[in-house]
């Protein structure tokens, strides 16, 4: 602190002595104000906050020692320095009484100028140190008061509490005052399973004044918090540990996230294992059926065995296609790429389509299916394919999780004026109460009946739930308990209700006679291409095949195909570019182009249409869909 920035209050009722001290202090560069009695001195201390009061003991109204006591006892002025002076009370006992009254120093008159200035400077240096220490403590307090972590300070070796920040109340759920009254209260709140370990570490405070640990705290409301507790030593100038500082952080959210990650990791591993199982399962019967087709001669029963082998292959390929479709749908939903093709939908027609999809499994499990539909036609706005997929999925699940010979009921009812409710109820294995909240989670698996091996990827219900949300609907599950069946209820916005119309005769089905239509098949999967060629040939089509895109123009000129079925993902070439090249060639522009590809997103369909394809089929294509695409 420099003299130019320092204010000194000179208090003395003797005009001559006061004047002399003023001249000495001002000569040293200090700002000086003066008072002649104790009352004025106290008022000026309150108003001006001087750095130092040069205070005479004998004053006309209040004794100087009493003035000093009042200055020091007031929190607002306790840091003001007091230099007591006296010309009369100069004995040893007088000095002791003055210092005990709170004075920072005591000088007996007469006082030499250099002695006075030296004492003032020494006191002001001490004052500057005190101010810096106080500012440092204030900064420390503001920091610790405003952080989420608990900051502690304990003495060593006794381990008594010196300081704790306000965050203690938030994390421990107990007040700071209660901790001061009972310093061991923090340890009592440690979870019983962790308390012995924490207490053992605390008992070695002097020998091991450092650790980094994690433990639980039992909150007064019965909850549990996880904390990370770090302890480190505070040493004096000689390097001896005289205190320990401690920082405690609430890591409950981190622990919960770690638990969720562990569950997600287990689900991922379970999903991958299930996926491998589900993908391998159909391969065995497909391989055996293919071997049977190759080994079957012309003997008795050969036709029946071949037909059976074809049924097995068709069924298992359908199963694989269903798995792939579900996986792709999950990816599209996760990325927000599912696009609904919304139209006015007759719910009865959608339900018939869903029943047709699930019928083979229901029949194989020998279940009795009861369908309860209202007399009126119920119409909703939605994507008929996705709605049929959702209802079919619920029927499939009901059949899968119901022991053989069970009952499944599908019912439709009007919930109110603007909602329609579709329920699928079974008398199967049921759902445990604690599983109901997570039943729609992705990759969730439940136990299957003992007479069936586990199947499915645990994504069906999650997929249905998301699809219904996209339609503005919802899906709920209920079950009385294990072994008591389950009910899944869909709700959708109601569009309208109309009187049932008389059933119109079905239109003619597409014929199986290709009538000699010429088809060029282009695919790098030779097996798939040859099988499709054989099937089309059996249906009356004239086919030629190639896996080399460079041969397309030559084959077109030679065979003059009316339709080209083209794989988009050919090696080293872009199928879209091939389509554009064909359509831009006047000699080939009139040929119908059918894309046959594993890429089936709306974006893929758009790109195919822009490239000039007349139809888009996703592998493996249904035979009826293939014929429709060929004939246009």
ABEGO torsion letter per residue (X at the ends): XBAAABBBBBBBABAAAAAAAAAAAAAAGBBBBBBABAAAAAAAAAAAGBABBBBBABBAABBAAAAAAAAAABAAAAABBBBBBBAABABAAAAAAAAAAGBABBBBOBBBAAAAAAAAAAAAAAAAAAAAAAAAAAAAAAAAAABABBBBBBBOAAGBBABBBAAAAAAAGBBAAAAAABAAAAAAABBAAAAAAAAAAAAAAAABABBBBBBBBBBAAGBBBBBBBBBBBBBBAAGBBABBBBBBBBAAAAAAAAAAAAAAAAAAAAAAAAAAAAAAAAAAAAAAAAAAAAABBABBGAAAAAAAAAAAAAAAAAAAAAAAAAAAAAAAAAAGABBBBBBBBBAAAAAAAAAAAAAAAAAAAGBBBBBBBBABBBBBBEBAAAAAAAAAAAAAAAAAABBBGBBBBBBBBBABAABBBBBBBBABAEBBAAAAAAAABBGBBBBBBAABBBBEAGAAAAAAAAAAAAAGBBBBBBBAEBGAEBBBBBBBBBABBBBBBBBBBBBBBBBABAGGBBBBBBBABAAAAAAAAAAAAAAGBBBBBBABAAAAAAAAAAAGBABBBBBABBBGBBAAAAAAAAAABAAAAABBBBBBBABABAAAAAAAAAAGBABBBBOBBBAAAAAAAAAX
